[in-house]
């Protein structure tokens, strides 16, 4: 930029000197911007000071409290089951139905993914039609105009739709517009039409599209239709593993028990053995819990635990460690769920391992509480258990020990939910909103068990309610699935 002299003609063209025209206004604007920055700096400094004050009040420094070598996975109390699955109902819990999944997957064939055949060659005239469609599309902003443009092409040139390669950009852009306008049904109808009429285009990105169609069945209370949108995930479970696990979360969080159980039983061996999936062993959590749920009764017997262990025997062979499922270990776990109610102090926790174990036991009792007091199925109760357990662990900074058993401030809830539910590009709406709902219910659990004072629990519930509304308002216009969680926390 060329520096303008004070006595030079003002560049605005007024004919006045710069110092008599625009310079004072620019100086004032600079002063106002400087004042705004100073105010933001003061606000940030005050916030950081308040945050540090809260940290000092809630935590104490302990140099050796954090165990760097502590592996939280597959400990003796099944702590690996962070995302528990659905409850499976049998006619007689003492005589579970035959495990058909073992027959279905006795010798699984790895998935090869959807067919990715090259597009057939087309002539100059057909290429011109495709290019013309994209030229017109790129200039359109209105979603109704775009929809009409696409439908006209589909009707007039169905054989050329695959050459539009909609899966690369156009469908995602259209979906984003529909979600922003809260017109989910119209987008779902478009996806349904593509699924039926243009399968070769649809299947290339089915993970996103089928996930959205399943979410739409949930939000419209049409759960009996969910199964028809799971066939691609069954056939190609390793095509889009990130979306697969989001789908499993969504089904668990919304109580779609039969659908998620049937799905994971069908695919878990192929997921475990797929070289394309990193962390595929997380699918074991819903499989294990689905098989365990029919036996989860406070009056369990050694005989019922023996039947459960026998039912788990084949699954034990694919676990990272063998001899995981024994009568003794199931007895210990069931005791923790049903007969382990006590005050939850952490004063005797001298390591991160101790604290993790204490919170794990708390979360099991919270799961039982949700099942018995709120009437939640084991699947929903277990899903919330995992989310609350995650919060309890992640809210504590490394190298610090909490001064009280349960640490809650509005800021800490907001930061922990954000940090534990975001990925590279966005926030996972299912896990973020369900974590807030779970923490809201956990505050009621702490209140009814007289673990925290009433006013403290009411404050926590108020923070969760406010944050839930803020998160939902933000996510519902960005994430298709967020609309499945439209509710107001009590």
Residue pairs with C-beta under 8 A, 6 or more apart in sequence:
4 11
4 18
4 23
5 18
6 17
6 18
6 19
6 23
7 17
7 18
7 19
8 17
8 18
9 15
9 16
9 17
9 18
10 16
10 17
10 18
10 20
10 21
10 22
10 23
11 18
11 22
12 21
12 22
14 21
14 22
51 411
54 409
54 411
54 412
55 397
55 400
57 403
58 402
58 403
58 404
58 407
58 409
59 396
59 397
59 400
59 401
59 402
59 403
59 407
60 400
60 401
60 403
61 399
61 400
62 399
62 400
62 401
63 399
64 351
65 350
65 351
65 352
65 399
65 400
65 401
66 352
66 398
66 399
67 351
67 352
67 353
70 351
70 352
70 353
70 356
72 79
72 80
72 356
73 79
73 80
73 320
74 80
74 319
74 320
74 321
74 324
75 357
76 329
76 332
77 332
77 333
77 336
77 357
77 360
77 361
78 288
78 329
78 333
79 356
79 360
80 284
80 285
81 285
81 288
81 289
81 382
81 386
82 282
82 285
82 386
82 389
82 390
83 248
83 249
83 252
83 282
83 285
83 286
83 383
83 386
84 252
84 285
84 286
84 289
84 367
84 378
84 379
84 382
84 383
84 385
84 386
85 248
85 252
85 260
85 261
85 264
85 285
85 286
85 287
85 288
85 289
85 290
85 293
85 379
85 382
86 251
86 252
86 256
86 257
86 258
86 260
86 261
86 286
86 289
86 290
86 293
86 377
86 378
86 379
87 257
87 290
87 293
87 294
87 296
87 377
87 378
87 379
88 257
88 258
88 261
88 290
88 291
88 293
88 294
89 294
90 96
90 97
90 294
91 97
93 294
93 295
93 297
93 304
94 303
94 304
94 307
95 307
96 291
96 294
96 307
96 311
99 291
99 311
99 314
100 265
101 265
101 266
101 268
102 314
104 265
104 266
105 266
105 268
105 269
105 270
108 269
108 270
108 273
109 270
110 238
110 270
110 273
110 274
111 235
111 236
111 237
111 238
111 239
111 270
111 274
112 236
113 236
113 238
113 239
114 203
114 204
114 206
114 232
114 236
114 239
115 200
115 203
116 204
117 200
119 162
119 163
119 165
122 130
122 160
122 163
126 157
126 160
126 163
127 163
129 157
129 160
130 160
130 163
130 164
133 149
133 153
133 164
134 164
136 149
137 146
137 149
137 150
137 170
140 146
140 149
143 174
143 177
143 178
143 181
143 183
146 174
146 177
147 174
147 186
147 190
150 166
150 170
150 174
153 160
153 161
153 164
154 161
154 193
154 197
154 198
158 197
158 198
161 198
161 201
162 198
162 200
162 201
164 170
164 201
165 201
166 194
166 201
167 201
167 202
167 204
167 205
171 191
171 194
171 205
171 209
172 208
174 187
174 190
175 187
175 212
175 480
176 478
178 184
178 186
178 187
179 187
179 476
179 477
179 478
179 479
179 480
180 477
180 478
182 476
182 477
182 483
184 216
184 219
184 480
184 483
185 216
185 220
187 212
187 480
188 212
188 213
188 216
191 202
191 209
191 212
191 213
192 213
194 201
194 202
194 209
195 202
195 209
195 210
195 213
202 209
203 232
205 240
206 232
206 233
206 236
206 239
206 240
207 232
207 233
207 239
207 240
207 242
207 243
207 244
208 240
208 243
210 229
210 230
210 232
210 233
210 247
211 243
211 246
211 247
211 250
211 481
212 480
212 481
213 229
214 226
214 229
214 230
214 247
214 250
214 251
215 250
215 480
215 481
215 483
215 484
216 480
217 223
217 225
217 226
217 229
218 226
218 250
218 254
218 256
218 484
219 483
219 484
219 486
223 256
223 259
226 251
226 256
226 259
227 259
227 262
230 259
230 263
232 239
233 244
233 247
233 263
233 267
234 263
234 266
234 267
237 244
237 267
237 270
237 271
237 274
238 270
238 271
238 274
238 276
238 277
238 280
241 271
241 274
241 276
241 277
241 278
241 280
244 271
245 282
245 283
246 428
246 430
246 481
248 260
248 263
248 264
248 283
248 286
249 383
249 428
249 430
249 431
250 256
250 430
250 481
250 484
251 259
251 260
251 263
252 260
252 286
252 379
252 380
252 383
253 380
253 383
253 430
253 434
254 484
255 377
255 379
255 380
257 377
257 379
260 286
260 379
261 286
261 290
264 283
264 286
264 287
264 290
265 287
265 290
267 283
268 283
268 284
268 287
269 318
271 277
271 280
271 283
272 280
272 281
272 283
272 284
272 318
274 280
281 320
284 315
284 318
284 319
287 315
288 312
288 315
289 378
289 379
289 382
290 379
291 308
291 311
291 312
291 315
292 308
292 312
292 330
293 378
293 379
295 304
295 305
295 307
295 308
295 330
295 334
296 334
296 337
296 378
297 304
298 338
298 339
300 331
300 334
300 338
302 327
302 331
305 327
305 330
305 331
305 334
306 327
308 325
308 330
309 325
309 326
309 327
309 330
312 324
312 325
313 325
315 325
316 322
316 323
316 324
316 325
319 325
333 364
336 361
336 364
336 365
337 364
337 365
337 367
337 368
338 368
340 361
340 364
340 365
341 365
341 449
343 451
344 358
344 362
344 405
344 406
344 451
345 405
346 355
346 358
346 401
346 402
346 404
346 405
348 354
349 355
349 358
349 401
355 393
355 396
355 401
355 402
356 393
359 389
359 392
359 393
360 389
362 389
362 392
363 385
363 386
363 388
363 389
363 392
364 385
366 384
366 385
366 388
366 442
366 445
367 378
367 381
367 382
367 384
367 385
368 381
369 445
369 448
369 449
370 376
370 380
370 381
370 384
370 385
370 441
370 445
371 377
371 378
371 381
373 448
374 381
374 441
376 384
383 434
384 434
384 437
384 438
384 441
385 438
387 431
387 434
387 435
387 438
387 439
388 435
388 438
388 439
388 442
390 420
390 435
391 413
391 416
391 417
391 420
391 435
391 438
391 439
392 406
394 416
394 419
394 420
395 407
395 408
395 412
395 416
396 402
396 407
405 451
406 446
406 451
406 452
408 439
408 443
408 456
408 460
408 463
409 463
410 463
410 466
410 467
413 436
413 439
413 460
413 463
413 464
413 467
414 467
417 432
417 435
417 436
417 467
417 471
418 427
418 432
420 431
420 435
421 427
421 428
421 431
421 432
421 435
422 428
426 478
426 479
427 471
427 475
427 479
429 475
429 479
429 481
429 482
429 485
430 481
430 485
432 471
432 475
433 468
433 471
433 472
433 475
433 482
433 485
434 485
436 464
436 467
436 468
436 471
436 489
437 464
437 468
437 487
437 489
439 460
439 464
440 460
440 461
440 464
440 465
440 468
440 489
440 490
443 452
443 457
443 458
443 460
443 461
443 464
444 457
444 461
445 451
446 452
446 457
446 460
447 454
447 457
447 458
452 460
461 489
461 490
464 489
465 488
465 489
465 490
468 489
469 488
472 482
472 485
472 486
475 482
476 482
476 483
476 486
